[in-house]
Amino acid sequence: MILDAGLLDEVTLIRMTRALGRTTARLAQWQTEIMIGALRDQAPTDADLARVLRAAELLLPDFELTLVHVWRAQLAASAGRQLALTENGDRTTLAVGFADLVSFTRVSRELDELALADLVEGFEARASDVVAQHGGRLVKTLGDEVLFTATEAETAARMTLDLVDALGQGDPGVRIGLAYGPVLPVMGDVFGTTVNLAARLTAIARPGSVVADSALAESVTGLAGIEVVKIRRRPARGLGLVQPYLLRRGSA
């Protein structure tokens, strides 16, 4: 029907269908894990499973309404971000950041499966909240790491300082790498040298710190509440020597 109406061409429709399938598959898996997780403290009986299925059946109509509402809100927010980029004359220049849990491999060996799941879920939830509060976008989560973007360098800088506060500086702690430049958006993800540089800077950062590239540092130097400190140049795999900068809270 969509093709017959001429609203979308076949290639675009296939891409939209693929995006819908991948996203809803992950959503359904996540929701199933949450529902089953409610029974994780006991061995579920047939009666328990029947109760979960019955609850899901009763909740489905309300959830469908919520799903459409949230999707429309996210669509409007996404369109707003894209329009803002268009108004600035560059559709692909973004601040890209990685927030990484420090020593995650060691910590994961010390926790049981349930405690590890709680750690990861709490990390992702707090990161998502801070990014949303600043009007940024959480692109994806990678277990012990989250990838996020912002349209403005200043927004990204203030966001990352709040992320360090929210995610903690103790054990395991968090470290953040931040870069500002052109990116290639594909299927909701982002690619390019700017993304790679942000990842390399994350590896350079010490626990509880934010390390930024030259482009972002230059954009936020002199802003109230942000201190920019030049540190020694470091080799970055695949990128040669890079000049990193440490971002700290400064005087207002």
C-alpha positions as CSV (number, residue, x, y, z in Angstrom):
1,M,0.0,0.0,0.0
2,I,2.8,2.4,0.9
3,L,4.6,1.6,-2.4
4,D,1.3,2.0,-4.4
5,A,0.6,5.4,-2.8
6,G,4.1,6.5,-3.8
7,L,4.9,7.7,-0.3
8,L,8.2,5.8,-0.2
9,D,10.4,4.1,-2.7
10,E,11.2,0.4,-2.3
11,V,14.8,0.9,-1.0
12,T,13.6,3.4,1.7
13,L,10.7,1.1,2.7
14,I,13.1,-1.8,3.1
15,R,15.5,0.3,5.3
16,M,12.6,1.4,7.4
17,T,11.3,-2.1,7.8
18,R,14.8,-3.4,8.8
19,A,15.1,-0.6,11.4
20,L,11.7,-1.5,12.8
21,G,12.5,-5.2,13.0
22,R,15.8,-4.7,14.7
23,T,14.5,-2.2,17.2
24,T,11.3,-4.1,18.2
25,A,13.2,-7.4,18.4
26,R,15.6,-5.9,21.0
27,L,12.7,-4.2,22.8
28,A,10.7,-7.5,23.0
29,Q,13.8,-9.4,24.3
30,W,14.4,-6.7,26.9
31,Q,10.8,-6.7,28.1
32,T,10.8,-10.5,28.3
33,E,13.9,-10.5,30.4
34,I,12.4,-7.9,32.8
35,M,9.2,-10.0,33.2
36,I,11.1,-13.2,33.8
37,G,13.5,-11.4,36.0
38,A,10.7,-10.7,38.4
39,L,10.8,-14.4,39.2
40,R,14.6,-14.7,39.4
41,D,14.7,-15.1,43.2
42,Q,12.8,-18.4,43.0
43,A,12.4,-21.3,40.7
44,P,9.3,-20.4,38.6
45,T,6.5,-22.9,38.6
46,D,4.0,-23.4,35.8
47,A,1.6,-21.2,37.8
48,D,4.2,-18.5,38.0
49,L,4.7,-18.5,34.3
50,A,1.0,-18.5,33.7
51,R,0.7,-15.5,36.0
52,V,3.4,-13.6,34.0
53,L,1.7,-14.4,30.7
54,R,-1.6,-13.2,32.0
55,A,-0.2,-10.0,33.3
56,A,1.5,-9.4,30.0
57,E,-1.8,-10.0,28.2
58,L,-3.6,-7.5,30.5
59,L,-0.9,-4.9,30.1
60,L,-0.6,-5.2,26.3
61,P,-3.3,-2.6,25.3
62,D,-1.9,0.1,27.6
63,F,1.6,-0.7,26.6
64,E,0.7,-0.4,22.9
65,L,-0.6,3.1,23.6
66,T,2.5,4.0,25.6
67,L,4.8,2.7,22.8
68,V,3.1,4.9,20.2
69,H,3.2,7.9,22.5
70,V,6.9,7.4,23.3
71,W,7.8,6.7,19.7
72,R,6.1,10.0,18.6
73,A,7.9,11.9,21.3
74,Q,11.3,10.4,20.3
75,L,10.5,11.1,16.6
76,A,9.8,14.7,17.3
77,A,13.0,15.1,19.3
78,S,15.0,13.4,16.6
79,A,13.5,15.7,13.9
80,G,14.3,18.7,16.1
81,R,17.9,17.7,16.4
82,Q,18.2,17.2,12.7
83,L,16.6,20.5,11.9
84,A,19.0,22.2,14.3
85,L,21.9,20.7,12.5
86,T,20.5,21.8,9.1
87,E,20.1,25.4,10.4
88,N,23.7,25.4,11.4
89,G,24.7,24.5,7.8
90,D,26.2,21.1,8.7
91,R,24.2,18.0,9.1
92,T,26.9,15.8,10.4
93,T,29.1,17.8,12.9
94,L,28.5,16.4,16.4
95,A,30.2,16.0,19.8
96,V,30.7,12.3,20.3
97,G,31.5,10.7,23.7
98,F,32.1,7.3,25.3
99,A,31.6,6.7,29.0
100,D,33.4,3.6,30.1
101,L,33.3,1.7,33.4
102,V,36.8,1.3,34.7
103,S,38.3,-2.1,35.4
104,F,35.0,-3.8,34.3
105,T,36.7,-7.1,33.6
106,R,38.1,-7.3,37.2
107,V,34.9,-6.1,38.8
108,S,32.8,-8.6,36.7
109,R,34.9,-11.5,38.2
110,E,34.1,-10.4,41.7
111,L,30.3,-10.2,41.3
112,D,27.8,-12.9,40.7
113,E,25.6,-12.7,37.6
114,L,22.7,-10.9,39.3
115,A,24.9,-8.3,40.9
116,L,26.7,-7.8,37.6
117,A,23.4,-7.3,35.8
118,D,22.3,-4.7,38.4
119,L,25.6,-2.9,38.0
120,V,25.3,-2.7,34.2
121,E,21.6,-1.7,34.3
122,G,22.2,1.0,36.9
123,F,25.1,2.4,34.9
124,E,23.1,2.5,31.7
125,A,20.0,4.0,33.5
126,R,22.0,6.8,35.2
127,A,23.9,7.6,31.9
128,S,20.7,7.7,30.0
129,D,19.1,10.1,32.5
130,V,22.0,12.6,32.4
131,V,22.3,12.6,28.6
132,A,18.5,13.2,28.3
133,Q,18.6,16.0,30.8
134,H,21.1,17.8,28.6
135,G,19.2,17.2,25.4
136,G,21.8,14.8,24.1
137,R,21.2,11.4,22.5
138,L,22.2,8.0,23.9
139,V,23.2,6.2,20.7
140,K,23.9,2.8,22.1
141,T,25.0,0.8,25.2
142,L,27.8,-1.7,25.1
143,G,27.6,-3.3,28.5
144,D,30.4,-1.5,30.3
145,E,30.3,1.5,27.9
146,V,27.8,3.9,26.5
147,L,28.1,6.0,23.3
148,F,26.3,9.4,23.2
149,T,26.2,12.5,21.1
150,A,25.3,16.2,21.4
151,T,24.9,18.9,18.7
152,E,26.9,21.5,20.6
153,A,30.4,21.2,22.1
154,E,29.4,23.1,25.3
155,T,26.4,20.9,25.9
156,A,28.7,17.8,25.6
157,A,31.2,19.2,27.9
158,R,28.7,20.0,30.7
159,M,27.0,16.7,30.1
160,T,30.2,14.7,30.6
161,L,31.1,16.6,33.8
162,D,27.6,15.7,35.2
163,L,28.1,12.1,34.0
164,V,31.3,11.8,36.1
165,D,29.4,13.1,39.1
166,A,26.4,10.8,38.5
167,L,28.4,7.7,37.7
168,G,31.0,8.0,40.4
169,Q,34.7,8.3,40.7
170,G,35.2,5.3,43.0
171,D,35.3,1.6,42.2
172,P,34.6,0.8,39.4
173,G,34.4,4.5,38.5
174,V,34.0,5.9,35.0
175,R,36.2,7.6,32.4
176,I,35.0,9.6,29.4
177,G,36.5,10.4,26.0
178,L,35.0,13.3,24.0
179,A,35.6,14.5,20.4
180,Y,33.9,17.1,18.2
181,G,33.8,16.8,14.4
182,P,32.1,15.2,11.4
183,V,30.3,11.9,11.7
184,L,28.4,9.6,9.4
185,P,24.9,8.7,10.8
186,V,23.8,5.2,9.7
187,M,20.7,3.3,11.0
188,G,20.7,5.3,14.3
189,D,24.4,4.7,14.9
190,V,27.4,7.0,14.2
191,F,30.6,6.3,12.4
192,G,33.8,8.1,11.4
193,T,37.1,9.4,12.6
194,T,35.5,11.5,15.2
195,V,33.9,8.4,16.8
196,N,37.2,6.6,16.7
197,L,39.0,9.5,18.3
198,A,36.5,9.6,21.1
199,A,37.1,5.9,21.7
200,R,40.9,6.3,21.8
201,L,40.6,9.3,24.2
202,T,38.5,7.2,26.5
203,A,41.4,4.7,26.8
204,I,43.7,7.6,27.7
205,A,41.4,9.0,30.4
206,R,42.0,8.2,34.1
207,P,39.2,7.1,36.3
208,G,36.8,9.9,37.2
209,S,38.1,12.2,34.3
210,V,37.0,13.6,31.0
211,V,39.5,13.8,28.1
212,A,38.6,15.8,25.0
213,D,40.2,16.4,21.6
214,S,41.5,19.8,20.4
215,A,38.3,20.8,18.5
216,L,36.1,20.4,21.5
217,A,38.6,21.9,23.9
218,E,38.9,25.0,21.7
219,S,35.1,25.4,21.5
220,V,34.7,25.4,25.3
221,T,37.8,27.3,26.4
222,G,36.9,30.3,28.5
223,L,33.3,29.2,29.2
224,A,32.1,29.7,32.8
225,G,32.2,26.5,34.9
226,I,34.6,24.6,32.6
227,E,38.3,24.4,33.0
228,V,40.4,23.1,30.1
229,V,43.9,21.7,30.8
230,K,46.3,20.7,28.1
231,I,48.1,17.4,28.8
232,R,51.0,15.7,26.9
233,R,50.4,14.3,23.5
234,R,49.6,10.6,23.3
235,P,49.7,8.0,20.6
236,A,46.2,6.8,19.5
237,R,45.9,3.5,17.6
238,G,45.2,4.2,14.0
239,L,45.3,8.0,14.4
240,G,48.9,8.7,15.3
241,L,49.8,11.3,17.9
242,V,46.9,13.3,19.3
243,Q,46.7,16.3,21.6
244,P,44.3,15.6,24.5
245,Y,42.8,18.0,26.9
246,L,41.5,17.4,30.4
247,L,38.0,18.9,31.2
248,R,37.3,19.9,34.8
249,R,34.7,22.0,36.6
250,G,35.9,25.6,36.8
251,S,34.7,28.7,38.6
252,A,31.2,29.9,37.5
